[in-house]
Amino acid sequence: MDVRTEDRAVDTIQKSSKKRSKVLLVEDNAGDALLVGQVLADCPTPVHLHIARDGEQALQMLGEPDYNPDLIILDLNIPKISGHAVLALYPRKKARVVIFSASESEADLNRAFSLGAKRIHSQAAGSG
């Protein structure tokens, strides 16, 4: 896996040649991108991960007619165009969007949900 920030190129990480789920990660922090890539590499379902470094690059990718990710992992605080603006301008809104952000602001999250991010409910692990 090669995550670079200096050339701002789209990085592609592949696990196998089986049918892969397409995931777009919109993240400007190389360490966070590497972490997400490592986690997805361990998934039982093969993942084809594309990385956009900013909102402008993400919208460019999402505007391509032949690019339809199954999932978008979106940081809200990204350069050029914010994560909220990406949500508002996302042309197809077919993929589920998961927010990946250090923001603890409930207003940030509520705004993201109002713009189309999906609220995922999970059951907490049982206490012992």
C-alpha positions as a Markdown table, in Angstrom:
| # | Residue | x | y | z |
|---|---|---|---|---|
| 1 | Met | 0.0 | 0.0 | 0.0 |
| 2 | Asp | 1.4 | 3.4 | -1.0 |
| 3 | Val | -0.2 | 6.5 | 0.4 |
| 4 | Arg | 1.4 | 9.7 | -0.8 |
| 5 | Thr | 0.4 | 13.3 | 0.0 |
| 6 | Glu | 2.9 | 15.3 | -2.0 |
| 7 | Asp | 1.6 | 14.5 | -5.5 |
| 8 | Arg | -2.1 | 14.5 | -4.6 |
| 9 | Ala | -2.6 | 11.5 | -7.0 |
| 10 | Val | -5.5 | 9.2 | -6.4 |
| 11 | Asp | -4.2 | 6.1 | -4.7 |
| 12 | Thr | -5.7 | 2.7 | -5.4 |
| 13 | Ile | -5.4 | -0.2 | -3.1 |
| 14 | Gln | -6.5 | -3.7 | -4.2 |
| 15 | Lys | -6.8 | -6.9 | -2.2 |
| 16 | Ser | -7.6 | -9.6 | -4.8 |
| 17 | Ser | -9.1 | -10.2 | -8.2 |
| 18 | Lys | -12.5 | -11.5 | -7.0 |
| 19 | Lys | -15.5 | -9.2 | -7.2 |
| 20 | Arg | -14.5 | -6.2 | -5.2 |
| 21 | Ser | -16.6 | -3.6 | -3.5 |
| 22 | Lys | -15.7 | -0.1 | -4.5 |
| 23 | Val | -14.9 | 2.2 | -1.7 |
| 24 | Leu | -14.1 | 5.9 | -2.0 |
| 25 | Leu | -12.2 | 7.3 | 1.0 |
| 26 | Val | -12.2 | 11.1 | 1.1 |
| 27 | Glu | -9.4 | 11.9 | 3.5 |
| 28 | Asp | -6.5 | 14.4 | 3.5 |
| 29 | Asn | -4.5 | 12.8 | 6.4 |
| 30 | Ala | -2.1 | 10.1 | 5.0 |
| 31 | Gly | -2.0 | 8.3 | 8.4 |
| 32 | Asp | -5.8 | 8.1 | 8.6 |
| 33 | Ala | -5.9 | 6.9 | 5.0 |
| 34 | Leu | -3.3 | 4.2 | 5.7 |
| 35 | Leu | -5.2 | 3.1 | 8.8 |
| 36 | Val | -8.5 | 2.8 | 6.9 |
| 37 | Gly | -6.7 | 1.0 | 4.0 |
| 38 | Gln | -5.2 | -1.5 | 6.5 |
| 39 | Val | -8.6 | -2.2 | 8.1 |
| 40 | Leu | -10.3 | -2.7 | 4.8 |
| 41 | Ala | -7.5 | -5.0 | 3.6 |
| 42 | Asp | -8.6 | -7.3 | 6.4 |
| 43 | Cys | -12.2 | -7.5 | 5.4 |
| 44 | Pro | -13.6 | -10.8 | 4.2 |
| 45 | Thr | -15.1 | -9.1 | 1.2 |
| 46 | Pro | -12.4 | -7.9 | -1.2 |
| 47 | Val | -12.3 | -4.1 | -1.4 |
| 48 | His | -11.0 | -1.8 | -4.2 |
| 49 | Leu | -10.2 | 1.4 | -2.3 |
| 50 | His | -9.8 | 4.8 | -4.1 |
| 51 | Ile | -8.5 | 7.7 | -2.1 |
| 52 | Ala | -9.4 | 11.4 | -2.8 |
| 53 | Arg | -7.3 | 13.9 | -0.9 |
| 54 | Asp | -9.8 | 16.8 | -0.9 |
| 55 | Gly | -13.4 | 17.6 | -1.7 |
| 56 | Glu | -12.7 | 18.8 | -5.2 |
| 57 | Gln | -11.0 | 15.6 | -6.2 |
| 58 | Ala | -13.8 | 13.6 | -4.6 |
| 59 | Leu | -16.5 | 15.4 | -6.6 |
| 60 | Gln | -14.4 | 15.0 | -9.8 |
| 61 | Met | -14.3 | 11.3 | -9.2 |
| 62 | Leu | -18.0 | 11.0 | -8.3 |
| 63 | Gly | -18.9 | 13.0 | -11.4 |
| 64 | Glu | -17.3 | 10.4 | -13.7 |
| 65 | Pro | -20.2 | 8.4 | -15.3 |
| 66 | Asp | -18.4 | 5.1 | -15.0 |
| 67 | Tyr | -17.4 | 5.5 | -11.3 |
| 68 | Asn | -20.0 | 4.2 | -8.9 |
| 69 | Pro | -18.6 | 3.4 | -5.5 |
| 70 | Asp | -20.6 | 1.1 | -3.1 |
| 71 | Leu | -19.5 | 3.1 | -0.1 |
| 72 | Ile | -18.0 | 6.5 | 0.6 |
| 73 | Ile | -16.0 | 7.2 | 3.7 |
| 74 | Leu | -16.0 | 10.9 | 4.1 |
| 75 | Asp | -14.0 | 13.2 | 6.4 |
| 76 | Leu | -15.9 | 16.4 | 7.0 |
| 77 | Asn | -12.9 | 18.6 | 7.5 |
| 78 | Ile | -11.0 | 18.3 | 4.1 |
| 79 | Pro | -9.3 | 20.9 | 1.9 |
| 80 | Lys | -10.7 | 22.9 | -1.0 |
| 81 | Ile | -14.4 | 21.8 | -0.7 |
| 82 | Ser | -15.7 | 20.7 | 2.7 |
| 83 | Gly | -17.2 | 17.3 | 3.4 |
| 84 | His | -20.6 | 18.9 | 3.9 |
| 85 | Ala | -20.3 | 20.5 | 0.5 |
| 86 | Val | -19.3 | 17.2 | -1.0 |
| 87 | Leu | -22.5 | 15.7 | 0.4 |
| 88 | Ala | -24.6 | 18.5 | -0.9 |
| 89 | Leu | -23.1 | 18.4 | -4.3 |
| 90 | Tyr | -22.7 | 14.6 | -4.7 |
| 91 | Pro | -24.4 | 14.0 | -8.1 |
| 92 | Arg | -25.9 | 10.5 | -7.7 |
| 93 | Lys | -26.3 | 9.8 | -4.0 |
| 94 | Lys | -26.4 | 6.1 | -4.8 |
| 95 | Ala | -23.6 | 5.0 | -2.4 |
| 96 | Arg | -24.0 | 4.9 | 1.3 |
| 97 | Val | -21.9 | 7.6 | 3.0 |
| 98 | Val | -20.1 | 7.0 | 6.3 |
| 99 | Ile | -18.7 | 10.1 | 8.1 |
| 100 | Phe | -15.1 | 9.6 | 9.3 |
| 101 | Ser | -14.3 | 12.7 | 11.3 |
| 102 | Ala | -12.6 | 13.9 | 14.4 |
| 103 | Ser | -15.4 | 16.4 | 14.9 |
| 104 | Glu | -17.4 | 15.8 | 18.1 |
| 105 | Ser | -19.9 | 18.5 | 17.2 |
| 106 | Glu | -23.4 | 17.2 | 17.1 |
| 107 | Ala | -24.3 | 20.0 | 14.7 |
| 108 | Asp | -21.7 | 18.8 | 12.2 |
| 109 | Leu | -23.1 | 15.3 | 12.4 |
| 110 | Asn | -26.8 | 16.4 | 12.1 |
| 111 | Arg | -25.9 | 18.6 | 9.1 |
| 112 | Ala | -24.2 | 15.6 | 7.5 |
| 113 | Phe | -27.3 | 13.4 | 8.1 |
| 114 | Ser | -29.6 | 16.1 | 6.7 |
| 115 | Leu | -27.4 | 16.1 | 3.5 |
| 116 | Gly | -27.6 | 12.4 | 3.0 |
| 117 | Ala | -25.2 | 10.6 | 5.2 |
| 118 | Lys | -26.8 | 7.5 | 6.6 |
| 119 | Arg | -27.2 | 6.9 | 10.3 |
| 120 | Ile | -25.9 | 3.5 | 11.2 |
| 121 | His | -27.2 | 1.9 | 14.4 |
| 122 | Ser | -25.0 | -0.7 | 16.1 |
| 123 | Gln | -25.5 | -2.7 | 19.2 |
| 124 | Ala | -22.9 | -2.1 | 21.9 |
| 125 | Ala | -21.0 | -5.2 | 23.1 |
| 126 | Gly | -22.5 | -6.7 | 26.2 |
| 127 | Ser | -21.1 | -5.8 | 29.5 |
| 128 | Gly | -19.5 | -8.4 | 31.6 |
